[in-house]
Amino acid sequence: MDHIAKQKWLYGSGIIFILLNCIGIAFEFYWLPLIPALAVVALLAMLKLDVLMLLLVFLVPLSIGIENIGLGLGISLPDEPLIIGIFLLIIFKYIIDGEYDFRVLKHPISIAILVNLAWILITSFTSQEKIVSLKFFLSRTWFLALFYFLATVLFKKFEHIRNYLWAYIIPLGFVIIVTLIKHSNDNFSQITSFEIMAPFFGAHGIYAAAIAFFIPVLCCWVLFGFKLKLNIITVFIALFFLGLFSVGLILSFTRAGWISMAVAAGFAVILILRVRLWQMLGVIAIIASFVIVNFDDIFYQLYQNKQNSAEGFEKHLESVSNVRNDVSNLERVNRWMAAINMAEEKPIVGFGPGAYSFTYAPYQNPEFKTPITTAFGDQGHAHSEYLNPLAESGWPGLISFLAIIFFSFKVGLNLVYKGRNIQIRVYSAAIILGLVTYLSHGLLNSYSEQDKIAVILWGFLAMITALDLYHQQNEDGESDLA
C-alpha cells in the first residue's frame, strides 16, 4: 500500500468513526468512543500481553469505585472492566489454545491456591447467599487468573517483576502526593485522615495496607541497589519513594499499618538470623498456647487500658489495645466473636463465601455490642483475613488459606536462604517482608477481595512462584535474570 493509499485509508476510517459517533450521540448511545480503546486492549492481549498487564496494574491504584451502578452492584473504573476483559481473552489464548505453561499448576503454592478456590466453589453451593457467593467466587477467580497464574508465566522474564512493582509504586506515589496535599489543608488532622485519600482509596486502612506492602521492596532497592545492578538514578528514585511512602503511612493514622511495619522489621531480623520455618512455627505455637491458657488474665490487662484513639501518634498507638471503651476496637472484637459463633454452628461449610455481612447479625454476643453495632448486621466483614474464611467457608476454608501462606513462606524462605544469586535472595526477602506487612495487618482487617490489594497480594505470590520455578530451578542452569 503506497503512501497516498495509506492516507486515504486513515482519513476515511476517521471520517466513518466520527459519523458513527454522531449517530451514536443522536440516539443517546455514548459508549461508541470506547470501541477503539477496546480494540487496542484486544490487540495488546494478543500481541503484547505483558504491556497490557502492566497497564492494568498501573490503573488499579488510580481507579475509582462506584458503589451502585444498578441492581445493587458496584464497580471500580477503569480497572474492573479491563480485568474481566483480559480474563476472558487469556482463557482463549492460554487455556483453549494450550499455550499455558502447565508446570505452574503443579507448583505447591499453585496447588494450595487451587484447593482453596475449589473449596470456595463447593461452599458457594451450600451458601445461605448463593448469588453473593457466586459473585465472590467469580471475583476471586479472575483475580487469581490474572494476578497469579498469568503473572507467574510473565515473570519468567525477571525484568517483568521489577516492572510490575514499579507499575503499582508510581501511581500509588501520585495518590500519596495528592492525599498529602489535601491533608495539609487540614493541618494533617487525624479526624480527616480516615477518608482523605478518596476517591482513589475508600478508607485509610486499605490505603495504609497498600503502602506498607512496598516499603520493604523500596528499602531493599535502596540498601542493595548496586548489588542488584540498579543505576544510581534508580536508587535515588527508590529513596524518594521510600521517604514518600513512609510519610504517607505515618500520616494515614492507621494503627494496623504501623504495627505491620514493626512486625516486618522484626521478621527482617529473623531473616538475618536465618531462622527456619519449623522454628518459627514452634515459637508461634508456644505463643498461641500461652495466650489461650492465660486469655482471661491478658484480657483483664487489656481492659485496664482506657486510652481512646486521639490526636497524636503516641496516644493513637496506645489505643490499639484498648478493649474497654475504644468503640472501634470493641466493634472489631464483636465481629470476631460473631465469626467464631458462626463457625461453631457451621464448622465445615460455613455460611458461604462473601456472606458474612449478610448473616452475622444473630451471632453477635450482647456483651460485645457497641454503640455502632447494628441489629441488621449490615456493616461489613469480620475485620480479619483469617476469621472471615472461617465463618464463610468453615475450617477447611481457613486451613486451605493458611496452606497458601505456609507454602509461600516455605518456598520464599528457601529462596532467601539458598537463592542461587543475590537478585533471587534480595527480591525474595523483599517480597516475603511485604507479605508479612499484609498478613499481620490481616489480623485486624480484610482487604484481599478488593482490587487494590488483590493485585499486590496475588502478584507477590506469583513472584515467589516464578522465582522458584523459573529462576532458582532453571533446568539449563542459566537464570533469566536481566
C-alpha positions in Angstrom: 0.0 0.0 0.0 1.6 3.3 -1.1 1.7 6.5 1.0 -1.3 8.1 -0.7 -3.4 5.0 -0.2 -2.5 4.8 3.5 -3.5 8.4 3.9 -6.9 7.8 2.2 -7.5 4.7 4.4 -6.6 6.7 7.6 -8.8 9.7 6.7 -11.6 7.5 5.5 -11.6 5.5 8.7 -11.5 8.7 10.8 -14.5 10.2 8.9 -16.5 7.0 9.3 -15.7 6.8 13.0 -16.8 10.5 13.5 -20.0 9.9 11.7 -20.8 6.8 13.7 -20.1 8.8 16.9 -22.5 11.5 15.8 -25.2 8.9 15.1 -24.5 7.2 18.5 -24.8 10.5 20.3 -28.0 11.3 18.5 -29.5 8.0 19.7 -28.0 8.5 23.2 -25.5 5.7 22.8 -22.5 7.2 24.5 -20.3 4.1 24.6 -19.2 4.1 21.0 -16.0 6.1 21.5 -14.8 3.2 23.7 -14.6 0.8 20.7 -11.1 1.9 19.6 -9.9 1.6 23.2 -11.3 -2.0 23.4 -9.7 -2.7 20.0 -6.3 -1.6 21.4 -6.8 -3.8 24.5 -7.7 -6.8 22.4 -4.6 -6.2 20.2 -2.3 -5.9 23.2 -3.8 -9.0 24.7 -2.9 -10.9 21.5 0.5 -9.4 20.8 1.8 -7.6 24.0 0.1 -9.2 26.9 2.9 -8.1 29.3 2.4 -4.5 28.3 -1.4 -4.8 28.9 -0.8 -6.4 32.3 1.5 -3.5 33.3 -1.1 -1.0 32.1 -3.8 -2.8 34.2 -1.5 -2.8 37.3 -0.8 0.9 36.8 -4.5 1.8 36.6 -5.5 -0.1 39.8 -4.3 2.5 42.3 -5.9 5.3 40.2 -9.2 3.5 39.7 -12.3 5.0 41.4 -15.0 2.9 43.0 -18.7 3.5 42.2 -20.8 1.9 44.9 -24.1 1.4 42.9 -24.5 1.1 39.2 -27.8 -0.6 39.4 -29.1 -3.9 40.8 -27.1 -3.3 43.9 -23.8 -3.8 42.0 -20.7 -1.7 42.4 -17.8 -1.3 40.1 -14.3 0.1 40.0 -13.4 2.1 36.9 -11.5 1.7 34.7 -9.8 -1.4 36.1 -12.6 -3.9 36.7 -13.9 -4.0 33.1 -10.3 -4.4 31.9 -9.8 -7.2 34.4 -12.8 -9.1 33.2 -11.9 -8.5 29.5 -8.4 -9.7 30.0 -9.6 -12.7 31.9 -11.9 -13.8 29.0 -9.1 -13.2 26.5 -6.5 -15.2 28.4 -8.9 -18.1 28.7 -8.9 -18.2 24.9 -5.2 -17.5 24.5 -3.8 -19.9 27.1 -6.4 -22.5 28.0 -8.2 -23.2 24.7 -5.0 -22.9 22.6 -3.0 -24.8 25.2 -0.2 -22.3 25.3 0.0 -22.0 29.1 3.0 -23.4 31.0 1.1 -26.0 33.0 4.2 -26.6 35.2 2.9 -23.6 37.1 -0.2 -25.6 38.1 2.0 -28.3 39.7 3.8 -25.9 42.0 3.0 -26.3 45.7 1.7 -22.7 46.0 -0.5 -23.1 43.0 -1.9 -26.4 44.3 -2.8 -24.8 47.6 -4.4 -21.9 45.8 -6.5 -24.2 43.6 -7.6 -26.3 46.6 -8.7 -23.2 48.4 -10.5 -22.0 45.2 -12.2 -25.4 44.8 -13.5 -25.2 48.4 -14.8 -21.7 47.8 -16.8 -23.1 44.9 -18.1 -26.0 46.9 -19.2 -23.8 49.7 -20.8 -21.4 47.2 -23.4 -24.1 46.5 -24.1 -24.6 50.2 -24.2 -20.9 50.9 -27.1 -19.1 52.5 -26.5 -16.3 50.0 -25.8 -18.2 46.8 -25.7 -15.2 44.4 -23.3 -13.3 46.7 -21.1 -16.4 47.0 -21.1 -16.9 43.2 -20.0 -13.3 42.7 -17.3 -13.8 45.3 -16.1 -17.0 43.5 -16.0 -15.3 40.1 -14.2 -12.3 41.6 -11.6 -14.5 43.2 -11.2 -16.5 40.0 -10.4 -13.6 37.7 -8.1 -12.0 40.3 -6.2 -15.3 40.5 -6.2 -15.9 36.8 -4.6 -12.5 36.1 -2.5 -11.6 39.1 -1.3 -15.1 39.9 -1.5 -17.6 37.1 -0.9 -15.1 34.2 1.6 -13.1 36.2 3.6 -16.1 37.1 4.4 -17.0 33.4 5.0 -13.3 32.6 7.6 -13.3 35.5 9.6 -15.8 33.6 11.4 -12.7 32.4 12.9 -11.2 35.6 12.5 -7.6 34.3 8.8 -8.1 34.4 8.9 -8.5 38.2 10.6 -5.1 38.5 8.2 -3.5 36.0 5.2 -4.9 37.9 6.4 -3.4 41.1 7.1 0.0 39.6 3.8 -0.1 37.7 2.0 0.0 41.1 4.5 2.1 43.0 4.5 5.1 40.7 0.7 5.7 40.6 0.4 4.9 44.3 3.1 7.6 44.8 0.9 10.0 42.9 -2.1 9.1 45.1 0.0 9.7 48.2 1.1 13.1 47.0 -2.4 14.2 46.2 -3.6 12.9 49.6 -0.8 14.7 51.5 -1.6 18.0 49.7 -5.3 17.6 50.6 -4.5 16.6 54.1 -2.2 19.6 54.6 -5.2 21.9 54.1 -6.5 20.4 57.4 -3.1 20.6 59.1 -2.8 16.8 58.8 -5.6 16.3 61.2 -6.2 12.7 62.4 -10.0 13.1 62.0 -9.8 13.9 58.3 -7.1 11.2 57.7 -9.7 8.4 57.6 -11.1 9.3 54.1 -8.9 12.0 52.8 -7.4 9.5 50.2 -10.8 9.3 48.4 -11.7 8.8 45.6 -8.7 6.6 44.9 -9.0 4.6 48.2 -12.2 4.3 50.1 -10.6 4.4 53.6 -7.3 4.8 55.3 -6.9 1.1 56.3 -6.6 -0.3 52.7 -4.6 2.8 51.7 -2.1 2.0 54.5 -2.0 -1.7 53.7 -1.1 -1.0 50.1 1.6 1.4 51.1 3.1 -1.0 53.6 3.4 -3.7 51.0 6.0 -1.8 49.1 8.2 -0.2 51.8 10.3 -3.4 52.2 10.8 -3.5 48.4 11.9 0.1 48.4 14.2 -0.5 51.3 15.9 -3.4 49.5 16.3 -1.3 46.4 18.0 1.4 48.4 20.2 -0.8 50.6 21.1 -3.3 47.9 20.7 -1.2 44.8 24.2 -1.6 43.4 24.4 -5.3 44.2 21.1 -5.6 42.2 22.8 -3.7 39.3 20.4 -0.7 39.6 21.9 2.5 38.4 22.4 5.5 40.7 19.3 7.3 39.3 17.1 4.4 40.1 18.4 4.1 43.6 17.7 7.8 44.3 14.2 7.4 42.8 13.7 4.5 45.1 14.9 6.6 48.0 12.5 9.3 47.2 9.6 6.9 47.0 10.7 5.3 50.3 10.5 8.6 52.0 7.2 9.4 50.4 5.7 6.1 51.3 6.9 6.3 54.9 5.4 9.7 55.3 2.1 8.5 53.7 1.9 5.5 56.1 2.6 7.6 59.2 0.0 10.3 58.3 -2.6 7.7 57.4 -3.1 7.3 61.2 -3.7 3.6 60.6 -2.6 1.7 63.8 -2.7 -1.7 62.0 -0.4 -0.3 59.3 2.1 1.0 61.8 2.1 -2.3 63.7 2.5 -4.2 60.4 5.8 -2.3 59.7 7.0 -3.2 63.2 6.2 -6.9 62.6 8.0 -6.7 59.2 11.1 -5.2 60.9 11.1 -8.0 63.5 10.8 -10.5 60.7 13.7 -8.9 58.9 15.8 -9.7 61.9 14.6 -13.3 61.7 15.7 -13.5 58.1 19.1 -12.1 59.0 19.4 -14.8 61.7 18.3 -17.4 59.1 15.7 -18.8 61.4 14.0 -21.9 59.8 10.2 -22.1 59.2 9.7 -25.0 61.6 11.4 -22.9 64.3 9.1 -20.0 63.6 6.0 -22.3 63.7 7.2 -23.7 67.0 7.5 -20.2 68.5 4.1 -19.3 67.1 2.6 -22.4 68.6 4.1 -21.7 72.1 2.8 -18.1 72.0 -0.6 -19.2 70.9 -0.8 -21.8 73.6 0.3 -19.2 76.2 -2.4 -16.7 75.0 -5.1 -19.4 75.1 -4.2 -20.6 78.6 -3.9 -17.1 80.0 -6.6 -15.5 77.9 -8.6 -14.2 80.9 -5.6 -12.5 82.5 -4.4 -11.0 79.3 -7.9 -9.7 78.5 -8.1 -8.2 82.0 -4.8 -6.4 81.5 -6.0 -5.0 78.2 -9.2 -3.9 79.8 -7.2 -1.6 82.1 -6.2 0.5 79.1 -8.5 3.4 78.9 -6.7 5.3 76.1 -9.1 6.2 73.3 -8.0 6.9 69.8 -6.9 10.5 69.9 -4.9 13.2 68.1 -1.2 12.5 68.4 0.8 9.5 67.3 1.7 8.1 70.8 -1.9 8.2 72.2 -3.3 6.8 68.9 -0.9 3.9 69.1 -1.6 3.3 72.8 -5.3 2.9 72.0 -4.7 -0.2 69.8 -5.0 -2.5 72.9 -7.9 -0.6 74.5 -10.8 -3.1 74.6 -12.6 -1.2 77.3 -14.0 2.0 75.8 -12.5 2.4 72.3 -15.5 1.8 70.1 -13.5 0.8 67.0 -11.6 -1.9 68.9 -14.8 -3.1 70.7 -16.7 -3.4 67.5 -13.8 -5.4 65.9 -14.0 -7.8 68.9 -17.7 -8.0 68.3 -17.2 -9.0 64.7 -14.5 -11.6 65.7 -16.8 -13.2 68.3 -19.7 -13.3 65.8 -17.4 -15.1 63.3 -16.4 -17.6 65.9 -20.0 -18.2 66.9 -20.8 -18.7 63.2 -18.0 -21.2 62.8 -19.3 -23.2 65.8 -22.7 -23.5 64.2 -21.3 -24.4 60.7 -17.8 -25.6 61.2 -17.4 -27.4 57.8 -19.0 -25.4 55.1 -19.6 -22.1 56.8 -22.3 -19.6 55.8 -21.0 -19.1 52.2 -18.1 -17.0 50.7 -18.8 -13.3 51.0 -21.9 -14.0 53.1 -20.6 -12.9 56.5 -22.0 -9.3 56.3 -25.5 -10.7 55.4 -25.6 -13.4 58.2 -23.6 -12.3 61.2 -26.2 -10.2 63.0 -27.9 -13.0 65.1 -24.4 -14.3 66.2 -23.3 -11.1 68.0 -22.9 -11.5 71.7 -24.8 -8.9 73.8 -21.8 -8.3 76.0 -19.6 -7.3 73.0 -22.1 -5.0 71.3 -21.1 -1.3 70.9 -22.8 2.0 70.1 -22.1 1.4 66.4 -23.3 -2.2 66.4 -26.4 -2.7 64.2 -29.1 -5.3 64.7 -29.2 -5.7 60.9 -25.6 -6.7 60.7 -25.0 -4.6 57.6 -21.6 -3.1 58.4 -19.2 -5.3 56.5 -16.9 -8.2 57.1 -15.3 -9.8 60.2 -12.3 -7.5 60.1 -9.9 -10.4 59.9 -8.3 -12.1 57.0 -8.5 -15.4 59.0 -11.8 -15.3 60.7 -13.6 -14.2 57.6 -12.9 -17.5 55.7 -13.6 -19.5 58.9 -17.1 -18.1 59.2 -17.8 -18.2 55.5 -16.1 -21.5 54.4 -15.6 -23.3 57.7 -12.4 -24.9 58.9 -11.4 -26.3 55.5 -11.6 -22.7 54.1 -9.4 -21.3 56.8 -6.9 -24.3 56.7 -6.6 -24.1 52.9 -6.0 -20.4 53.1 -3.3 -21.0 55.8 -1.8 -23.7 53.5 -1.3 -21.0 50.8 0.6 -18.9 53.4 2.6 -21.9 54.6 3.8 -23.0 51.2 4.5 -19.4 50.2 6.8 -18.9 53.2 8.3 -22.3 52.8 9.3 -21.6 49.2 10.1 -18.0 49.9 12.4 -18.7 52.9 14.2 -21.3 50.8 14.9 -18.7 48.2 16.1 -16.2 50.7 18.5 -18.6 52.4 19.5 -20.7 49.4 19.0 -18.5 46.4 21.5 -19.0 43.6 22.4 -15.3 43.4 21.9 -12.0 45.2 19.0 -11.0 43.0 16.9 -14.0 44.0 17.8 -13.7 47.7 17.1 -9.9 47.9 13.9 -9.9 45.9 12.6 -12.9 47.8 13.3 -11.2 51.1 11.6 -8.0 50.0 8.5 -9.9 48.7 8.3 -12.0 51.9 8.6 -8.9 54.1 5.9 -7.2 52.0 3.6 -10.2 52.6 4.4 -10.1 56.3 3.1 -6.5 56.5 -0.2 -7.6 55.0 -0.6 -10.9 56.8 -0.1 -9.1 60.1 -2.4 -6.3 59.0 -4.8 -9.1 58.2 -5.2 -9.9 61.9 -7.2 -6.7 62.2 -8.7 -6.1 58.7 -9.6 -8.0 55.5 -9.0 -6.4 52.1 -7.9 -9.3 49.8 -11.2 -9.2 47.8 -10.6 -5.6 46.8 -8.8 -4.9 43.6 -6.3 -2.5 45.3 -4.9 -5.3 47.4 -5.6 -8.4 45.2 -3.2 -7.1 42.5 -0.4 -6.9 45.1 -1.2 -10.0 47.3 -1.6 -12.5 44.4 1.1 -10.7 42.4 3.6 -11.1 45.2 2.8 -14.8 45.5 3.2 -15.1 41.7 6.7 -13.6 42.1 7.7 -16.2 44.7 6.4 -19.0 42.4 8.2 -17.6 39.3 11.5 -17.1 41.2 11.4 -20.7 42.4 10.1 -22.2 39.1 12.0 -20.2 36.5 15.0 -18.6 38.2 16.0 -20.9 41.0 15.2 -24.2 39.3 16.1 -23.4 35.7 16.8 -26.7 34.0 19.7 -25.5 31.9 21.4 -23.9 34.9 21.0 -20.4 33.5 19.0 -17.7 35.1 16.6 -15.4 33.2 17.7 -12.5 35.4 18.4 -9.4 33.5 
